[in-house]
Amino acid sequence: MGLLTRRPDVPVDAFRRHWRDVHGPLAAEFPGLRAYHQNHVVDRRHLAIDHKGGQWDIDGISELWFDDEAAMRAAIASPAYRPIVEDSPEFLSDTRVLVARQTTVVPPADGPLIKRMSLLKRRPDISAERFAHEWQVIHAPLIAAFPGIAGYRQNLVVDREGVPGASSPYEAVPVDGVVELWFRSEADLVAAFRSPAADRSQAQALDFIDEITPFLVEVHHVV
C-alpha cells in the first residue's frame, strides 16, 4: 500500500488524471501483480469519529496485491519498477509504503457503496503483538456489529518503507493498521458511528489505538 502526497503545484484534478491514466498503467506492468486499486482521497473530515486524529495529509492510497512478500520484492527488483520511479516526481512529492497482511472481516457488498479508509497508530505503551491481538481478535467483531455496515477489511502492517524499496524504522511511517470500511451512503456511515455498537468499539479502541486518521475515497480499479 502506498501513501501518496501530490506535488503542491499539481492541482487535484491533474493529480488524479496522471495517477489514473499515466502512473497506473505503468504499475500494472509489475510481474506477479494480482490486483491494483487506486483510492483517491475525496474527503478528510473526521466524520462521526471522536478519536484523536494523526497528522497524515495524503491524496491517495494505492493497493497492490501479490501472492507473498517475495513476489512483491521480485516485482520491485524487475525492470518494470524503473519507469514508476522516473514518473513519480511528475505528480508526487512524497510516497510512503506499507506492507500489510489483509483480513476480510465483512465481505464488501454488491452495488453502489462509499468507502472510508483509516490509518491507525497504536498507543506508545502497546506492543505490535498486542495491537494485532486487540485489533484482530477483540475489535473486529465489535466493528462487524455496526448497523448498516457493507464491508470491512483490516490490513495489519508488517513492514514499512519511508523510501520505497527499503525497510524503514517505525518512526518513518508510524502506521500499524489500515482500515477499509464500506457503507451504502454517508448517512449510513454516520448512523453506524453514532450507534451503541460504535460506543462499545470506541471504548475498546482507547485501550490500544493512539490515532485514527480517516479518509473517504473513490476507488479506481486498474487491474
C-alpha positions in Angstrom: 0.0 0.0 0.0 1.4 3.4 -1.0 0.5 6.6 0.9 0.7 9.2 -1.8 1.1 13.0 -1.5 0.8 15.1 -4.6 3.1 17.9 -5.5 1.7 21.2 -4.2 1.9 22.8 -7.6 -0.1 20.0 -9.2 -3.9 20.6 -9.0 -6.1 17.9 -7.5 -7.7 17.1 -10.9 -4.4 16.9 -12.6 -3.0 14.6 -9.9 -6.0 12.2 -10.3 -5.7 12.1 -14.1 -2.0 11.5 -14.0 -2.2 8.8 -11.4 -5.1 7.1 -13.2 -4.1 7.5 -16.8 -0.2 7.5 -16.7 1.1 6.1 -13.5 -1.5 3.4 -13.0 -0.8 1.6 -16.3 3.0 1.7 -15.5 2.4 0.0 -12.2 0.1 -2.5 -13.8 3.1 -3.9 -15.7 4.6 -5.4 -12.4 5.3 -9.1 -12.8 3.3 -11.2 -10.4 0.7 -8.4 -9.7 -2.6 -9.9 -8.8 -4.7 -6.7 -8.5 -4.1 -3.0 -8.2 -6.6 -0.4 -6.9 -6.2 3.3 -6.5 -8.1 5.0 -3.6 -8.4 8.7 -4.4 -8.9 10.8 -1.3 -12.1 13.0 -1.7 -12.8 13.9 2.0 -10.6 14.4 5.0 -13.3 15.1 7.6 -13.2 13.1 10.8 -16.8 12.3 10.1 -18.6 10.8 13.2 -15.2 9.9 14.8 -14.3 11.2 18.2 -10.9 9.5 18.5 -7.8 11.7 18.2 -6.5 12.0 14.6 -3.0 11.9 13.2 -1.1 14.4 11.1 -1.4 12.4 7.8 -2.5 14.7 4.9 -2.4 12.5 1.8 -4.0 12.5 -1.6 -4.3 8.8 -2.3 -3.7 5.3 -1.1 -2.6 2.6 -3.6 -3.3 -1.1 -3.0 -1.2 -3.7 -4.9 -1.7 -7.4 -4.2 0.9 -10.1 -4.6 0.9 -13.8 -3.7 3.5 -13.1 -0.9 6.3 -10.7 0.1 8.9 -12.5 -2.1 6.7 -11.8 -5.2 6.4 -8.2 -4.2 10.1 -7.8 -3.7 10.8 -9.5 -7.1 8.4 -7.0 -8.8 10.3 -4.1 -7.3 13.6 -5.6 -8.4 12.3 -6.0 -12.0 12.8 -3.7 -15.0 9.1 -2.6 -14.6 10.0 -0.6 -11.5 12.3 1.9 -13.1 9.5 3.7 -15.2 7.5 4.1 -12.0 10.4 5.7 -10.1 11.0 8.0 -13.1 7.4 9.1 -13.3 6.7 9.6 -9.6 8.3 13.1 -9.4 5.9 14.3 -12.2 3.0 14.4 -9.8 4.1 13.2 -6.3 6.1 15.0 -3.6 6.2 12.0 -1.2 5.4 8.3 -1.1 5.4 6.1 2.0 4.9 2.3 1.6 3.2 -0.2 3.9 3.5 -3.9 3.5 0.4 -5.5 5.1 -1.5 -8.7 5.6 -5.2 -8.3 4.7 -8.1 -9.9 6.5 -11.7 -9.6 5.3 -14.0 -9.4 8.3 -17.2 -8.5 6.4 -17.0 -9.1 2.6 -17.9 -5.9 0.7 -21.5 -6.0 -0.6 -22.5 -5.6 -4.2 -23.9 -2.3 -5.6 -23.0 1.3 -5.2 -21.0 1.9 -2.0 -18.9 4.6 -0.3 -15.6 3.7 1.2 -13.7 5.0 4.1 -10.0 4.1 4.8 -8.4 5.0 8.2 -4.7 4.9 9.2 -4.3 3.5 12.8 -1.3 4.2 15.1 -1.0 2.1 18.2 -0.6 3.6 21.7 3.1 4.1 22.6 2.8 1.7 25.5 1.3 -1.1 23.3 3.5 -3.6 21.5 2.9 -4.5 17.9 1.9 -8.0 19.1 -0.7 -6.7 21.5 -2.0 -4.3 18.9 -2.6 -7.2 16.5 -4.4 -9.2 19.1 -6.6 -6.3 20.3 -7.4 -5.3 16.7 -8.0 -8.6 15.0 -9.4 -10.7 17.8 -11.3 -8.2 20.0 -12.0 -5.1 17.9 -13.0 -6.8 14.7 -16.3 -8.3 15.9 -17.2 -5.0 17.5 -16.9 -3.2 14.2 -18.7 -6.0 12.3 -21.7 -5.4 14.6 -22.2 -1.9 13.3 -25.7 -1.3 11.8 -25.6 -0.8 8.0 -22.0 -1.9 7.5 -21.5 -3.1 4.0 -17.9 -4.3 4.2 -14.9 -4.3 6.5 -11.2 -5.3 5.9 -8.2 -5.0 8.2 -4.7 -4.5 6.8 -2.1 -5.3 9.5 1.2 -3.6 8.7 4.2 -5.9 8.8 6.8 -3.7 7.2 7.1 0.0 6.2 9.2 2.0 3.8 9.9 5.7 4.2 11.8 5.4 0.9 10.2 2.9 -1.5 12.2 -0.2 -1.8 14.0 -0.2 1.6 12.6 -1.1 5.0 12.5 1.9 7.4 12.2 2.2 11.2 8.7 2.6 12.7 9.1 6.3 13.2 9.4 6.9 9.4 5.9 5.5 8.8 4.1 5.2 12.1 1.1 3.3 10.9 0.1 -0.1 12.4 -3.0 -0.8 10.5 -5.2 0.4 7.7 -9.0 0.0 7.9 -11.3 -0.3 4.9 -15.0 0.2 5.6 -17.9 0.3 3.2 -21.4 1.7 3.6 -24.3 2.3 1.3 -24.3 6.1 2.0 -22.8 8.8 4.1 -26.0 8.8 6.2 -25.4 5.1 6.9 -21.8 5.7 7.9 -22.8 8.5 10.3 -25.7 6.4 11.8 -23.3 3.5 12.3 -20.7 5.6 14.1 -23.4 7.1 16.4 -24.9 3.7 17.4 -24.5 1.8 20.6 -22.2 -0.6 18.7 -19.9 2.2 17.9 -19.8 3.3 21.6 -18.6 -0.2 22.5 -16.0 -0.3 19.8 -14.7 3.2 20.7 -14.4 2.3 24.4 -12.3 -0.7 23.4 -10.3 1.3 20.9 -9.0 3.6 23.6 -7.2 0.5 25.1 -4.8 0.2 22.2 -5.2 2.9 19.5 -3.5 6.3 19.8 -4.6 7.9 16.5 -7.2 7.2 13.8 -6.9 9.3 10.6 -9.8 8.7 8.3 -10.3 9.4 4.6 -13.3 9.0 2.3 -12.0 7.7 -1.0 -13.1 7.0 -4.5 -11.8 3.7 -5.9 -10.4 3.2 -9.4 -9.6 -0.5 -10.3 -6.5 -0.6 -12.5 -6.2 -4.4 -12.5 
